[in-house]
Amino acid sequence: MLGFRSRIITSAVGIGALCLSLAGAASAETWRMASKMPPDSPEGLVFQYFADKVAEYSNGELDVKVFPNEQLGKTDAVMEQLKLGTVHLYGEGSTFMDKWVEDISWVSAAFLFDDREHWVRFMNSDMAKGWFAEASEQAGVSLLGDPTAILRGPYRVMVANKDIQSFDDVSGLKLRMHPDKLAHAIWTHLGAEVKTLAWTDVYQSIDKGIVEAVNSPIALVESMRFYEVAPHVIRHDEYYQSIGFMMNKEAYDALSDTHRDALHKAYDEAGAYSVEVMNAAADESIARMKESGVTFIDVDRGPFIESITALYQDMESKGELPEGFLAAVEETR
């Protein structure tokens, strides 16, 4: 047995360690991370994985608290909070930064990139990097790491309450769209009747007939329960995408080097995890939905590409595209 003096020393050491632990927890810095997605969705799992890794690599000194299901507001409200610094991170498509630099919307130009690898090369081109740097300068909102690292998708589909077999079936289709001028212009050109709705309003809107279809990453169709009201899934690979971790630059700059390193290390690992999660989730989800009677087809993209190419060329001739955009897309093929 320990002697009395030894027990006192041991107790003192234990109490000291506990106090240090409590002090560390009390002094932990908290970052608020906004998300549209349910916590049990593939993206929700990736966000929590990232948060857990930040806590691990910062020794609990930096706590990322994830707020799912638009708890902190819809996109416009969150983007303003991000700029003000009341939200520190927003896990969403980086194209929403086009509110400060309009050209950013072109990274999601539909039916333009050959495949995901082509799109990744363009996203890492001087042109695309320059757009995001300009947004950071204007709004104080930057991207954490490579903006293509966190996989979304892994590919895009249209989910509809009517059978869509070909390009011609898009004509007159009431299609939900996020608030993006380019996306509206593209799908209006393709013949759809575009309606702007929040992501979380889609299910009810299809159920009530306000819209008939929505474009979505395949991995989110089941978790958002879209298939219950729209049992036709059409793979069209509209464009390639990722989840940008948009952050308040001032808050990031105020962090210690150790905490910034923790963020980047966690982000890189979350990127690798997202590839695993998204692909597995898509395969398992498709199998379950097929059992429920959901239909799946790969639509012929040729007519979409032909129609959109003509639109892009016409826009370029009118000076409506970013200067050198089509050339940069061609150079990164």
C-alpha positions in Angstrom: 0.0 0.0 0.0 1.0 3.6 -0.6 2.1 5.5 2.5 0.1 8.5 3.6 2.6 11.0 2.1 2.6 9.1 -1.2 -1.2 9.0 -1.3 -1.3 12.8 -0.7 1.2 13.4 -3.6 -0.7 11.0 -5.9 -4.0 12.7 -5.1 -2.5 16.1 -5.7 -1.1 15.1 -9.0 -4.5 13.7 -10.0 -6.4 16.8 -8.9 -3.9 18.9 -10.8 -4.4 17.0 -13.9 -8.1 17.2 -13.6 -7.9 21.0 -13.1 -5.7 21.3 -16.1 -8.2 19.2 -18.1 -11.1 21.3 -17.0 -9.2 24.5 -17.6 -8.4 23.3 -21.1 -12.1 22.5 -21.8 -13.2 25.8 -20.4 -10.7 27.7 -22.6 -11.5 25.7 -25.8 -12.4 27.9 -28.7 -15.7 27.1 -30.4 -16.3 27.4 -34.1 -19.9 27.3 -35.4 -20.3 25.2 -38.6 -23.5 25.5 -40.5 -25.0 22.8 -42.7 -28.2 22.2 -44.7 -27.9 18.4 -44.3 -29.3 16.0 -41.7 -26.7 14.7 -39.3 -27.2 11.1 -40.5 -26.9 11.9 -44.2 -23.6 11.1 -45.9 -22.5 14.8 -45.8 -23.6 15.1 -42.2 -21.4 12.2 -41.3 -18.4 13.8 -43.1 -19.0 17.1 -41.2 -19.0 15.4 -37.9 -15.9 13.4 -38.8 -14.2 16.6 -39.6 -15.3 18.2 -36.3 -14.1 15.1 -34.3 -10.7 15.2 -36.1 -10.3 18.9 -35.3 -10.9 18.2 -31.7 -8.4 15.3 -31.8 -5.6 17.3 -33.5 -6.1 20.4 -31.4 -6.1 18.4 -28.2 -9.6 19.6 -27.5 -8.6 23.3 -27.8 -10.6 23.9 -30.9 -14.2 22.7 -30.9 -16.2 22.7 -34.2 -19.9 22.5 -33.4 -22.0 21.4 -36.4 -25.5 22.9 -36.8 -27.4 20.7 -39.3 -30.7 21.1 -41.1 -30.4 24.8 -41.6 -30.6 25.5 -37.9 -28.6 28.7 -38.3 -30.7 29.8 -41.3 -31.0 29.4 -45.0 -28.1 30.0 -47.4 -28.4 33.8 -47.7 -28.6 34.3 -44.0 -25.7 31.9 -43.3 -23.5 33.6 -45.9 -24.0 36.9 -44.2 -23.3 35.4 -40.8 -20.1 33.9 -42.3 -19.0 37.3 -43.5 -19.8 38.8 -40.1 -18.0 36.0 -38.3 -21.0 34.8 -36.2 -20.7 31.6 -38.3 -17.1 30.4 -38.8 -17.6 27.5 -41.3 -20.3 26.7 -43.9 -20.1 23.3 -45.5 -21.8 23.9 -48.9 -21.1 24.4 -52.6 -18.4 27.0 -53.0 -20.4 28.5 -55.9 -22.4 30.4 -53.3 -19.4 32.7 -53.1 -20.6 34.0 -56.4 -22.7 36.6 -54.4 -19.4 38.4 -54.1 -17.7 37.4 -57.4 -20.2 36.5 -60.0 -17.8 34.6 -62.2 -17.5 31.9 -59.5 -20.9 30.5 -60.7 -19.1 29.3 -63.8 -17.3 26.5 -61.9 -20.7 24.7 -62.0 -21.3 25.3 -65.7 -23.6 22.4 -66.8 -22.6 19.8 -69.4 -19.3 21.5 -70.1 -16.6 19.4 -68.4 -15.6 16.0 -69.8 -15.4 14.3 -66.4 -14.6 15.0 -62.7 -10.9 14.9 -63.3 -11.3 17.6 -66.0 -13.3 19.7 -63.6 -10.7 19.3 -60.8 -8.0 20.6 -63.1 -10.1 23.6 -63.9 -10.8 24.3 -60.3 -7.1 24.4 -59.6 -6.4 26.6 -62.6 -5.2 30.2 -62.1 -8.6 31.5 -63.4 -10.7 29.7 -60.8 -8.2 30.3 -57.9 -8.2 34.0 -58.9 -12.0 34.2 -58.5 -12.0 32.7 -55.0 -9.1 34.9 -54.0 -11.1 38.0 -55.1 -14.1 36.9 -53.1 -11.8 36.4 -50.0 -10.5 40.0 -50.5 -14.0 41.4 -50.9 -15.9 39.6 -48.3 -13.4 38.1 -45.9 -14.6 34.6 -46.7 -12.1 32.0 -47.8 -12.0 28.3 -48.6 -10.3 25.9 -46.3 -7.9 23.7 -48.4 -8.4 22.3 -51.9 -12.1 23.1 -52.8 -12.5 19.8 -54.6 -11.3 17.6 -51.7 -14.7 17.0 -50.0 -16.7 14.9 -52.5 -20.3 15.7 -53.1 -22.3 13.3 -55.2 -20.6 11.2 -56.1 -22.5 12.2 -59.3 -25.6 14.2 -60.1 -29.1 13.1 -61.0 -32.5 14.4 -61.6 -35.2 13.1 -59.3 -38.7 13.4 -60.8 -42.3 12.5 -60.1 -42.7 11.7 -63.8 -40.8 9.4 -66.1 -37.9 11.3 -67.8 -36.4 9.2 -70.6 -34.7 11.8 -72.9 -33.8 15.4 -73.4 -37.2 16.1 -74.9 -38.9 15.2 -71.7 -37.3 18.2 -69.9 -39.4 20.6 -71.9 -41.9 22.2 -69.6 -40.7 20.3 -66.6 -41.3 22.2 -63.3 -37.8 22.0 -61.9 -36.6 23.2 -58.5 -33.4 25.3 -58.6 -31.2 27.0 -56.0 -30.9 30.8 -56.3 -28.2 31.0 -59.0 -28.6 33.0 -62.2 -26.4 30.8 -64.3 -28.2 27.6 -63.3 -31.6 29.3 -64.0 -30.4 30.4 -67.4 -29.0 27.0 -68.3 -32.1 25.0 -67.4 -34.5 27.5 -68.8 -32.5 27.2 -72.1 -32.8 23.4 -71.8 -36.6 23.9 -71.7 -37.5 23.5 -68.0 -39.8 25.8 -66.0 -37.4 26.8 -63.2 -38.6 27.6 -59.7 -36.4 28.8 -56.9 -37.0 26.9 -53.6 -34.9 26.2 -50.5 -33.4 22.7 -50.4 -35.3 21.8 -47.3 -38.6 22.8 -49.0 -38.2 20.4 -51.9 -40.0 17.3 -50.6 -43.1 19.2 -49.7 -43.1 21.2 -52.9 -42.9 18.0 -55.0 -45.6 16.4 -52.9 -47.9 19.4 -53.5 -47.1 19.7 -57.2 -45.3 23.0 -56.9 -42.4 21.4 -58.7 -42.0 18.1 -60.5 -38.3 17.5 -60.2 -35.0 18.5 -58.5 -31.4 18.0 -59.4 -29.4 16.4 -56.6 -26.3 14.5 -55.7 -27.3 10.8 -55.8 -26.1 10.2 -52.3 -28.6 12.6 -50.9 -31.7 11.4 -52.6 -32.6 8.8 -50.0 -31.6 10.8 -46.9 -33.8 13.7 -48.1 -36.6 11.2 -48.9 -37.1 12.7 -52.3 -37.7 9.2 -53.8 -40.9 8.9 -51.8 -42.6 11.7 -53.8 -40.4 11.4 -57.0 -39.7 7.8 -57.8 -37.8 8.3 -61.1 -34.0 8.9 -60.8 -32.2 10.0 -64.0 -28.4 10.2 -64.0 -27.3 13.1 -66.2 -23.9 14.2 -64.7 -25.1 17.7 -65.0 -21.8 19.0 -63.5 -19.2 17.9 -61.0 -19.1 19.3 -57.5 -17.6 19.2 -54.1 -18.5 20.7 -50.7 -16.5 23.9 -50.0 -15.6 24.6 -46.4 -16.2 28.3 -46.6 -14.8 30.1 -43.5 -14.5 33.5 -42.0 -10.9 34.6 -42.9 -10.4 36.9 -39.9 -11.3 34.1 -37.5 -9.0 31.7 -39.3 -6.1 34.2 -39.3 -6.6 34.7 -35.5 -5.9 31.1 -34.8 -2.6 29.8 -33.7 -0.5 27.9 -36.2 -1.3 24.7 -34.2 -5.0 25.2 -34.6 -4.8 26.1 -38.2 -2.7 22.9 -38.8 -5.4 20.9 -37.0 -8.1 22.4 -39.3 -6.1 21.5 -42.4 -5.2 18.0 -41.3 -8.8 17.3 -40.3 -9.9 18.7 -43.7 -7.6 16.5 -45.7 -8.7 13.4 -43.8 -12.3 14.3 -44.2 -11.7 14.5 -47.9 -10.5 11.0 -48.1 -13.3 9.9 -45.8 -15.9 11.6 -48.0 -14.9 9.6 -51.0 -15.4 6.4 -49.0 -18.7 7.5 -47.5 -20.2 9.0 -50.6 -19.5 6.0 -52.9 -20.6 3.4 -50.4 -23.7 5.5 -49.5 -24.7 5.8 -53.1 -24.3 2.1 -53.9 -26.2 1.0 -50.8 -28.9 3.7 -51.2 -29.6 2.7 -54.9 -30.0 -0.9 -53.9 -32.5 0.0 -51.2 -34.5 2.4 -53.4 -34.7 -0.2 -56.2 -36.3 -2.5 -53.8 -38.9 0.2 -53.1 -39.7 0.4 -56.8 -37.7 3.5 -57.7 -36.5 3.5 -61.4 -33.0 4.5 -62.5 -31.8 5.4 -66.0 -28.7 7.0 -67.5 -30.0 9.6 -69.9 -28.2 10.3 -73.2 -26.2 13.5 -72.5 -25.5 14.2 -76.1 -28.5 16.4 -76.8 -27.9 18.3 -73.5 -24.3 19.0 -74.5 -25.2 20.0 -78.0 -27.8 22.5 -76.8 -25.6 24.0 -74.1 -22.5 24.2 -76.3 -24.5 26.5 -78.6 -25.6 28.6 -75.7 -22.1 29.0 -74.4 -20.7 29.9 -77.8 -23.5 32.5 -78.2 -22.8 33.9 -74.8 -19.1 34.2 -75.5 -19.8 36.0 -78.8 -21.9 38.5 -76.8 -19.2 39.0 -74.2 -21.4 37.4 -71.5 -18.8 34.8 -70.4 -15.7 35.6 -68.2 -12.9 36.5 -70.6 -10.9 33.5 -71.5 -13.3 31.0 -69.8 -13.9 28.6 -72.6 -10.2 28.7 -73.5 -9.3 27.8 -69.9 -11.8 24.9 -70.0 -10.2 23.7 -73.2 -6.7 24.1 -71.8 -7.5 21.9 -68.8 -9.0 19.0 -70.8 
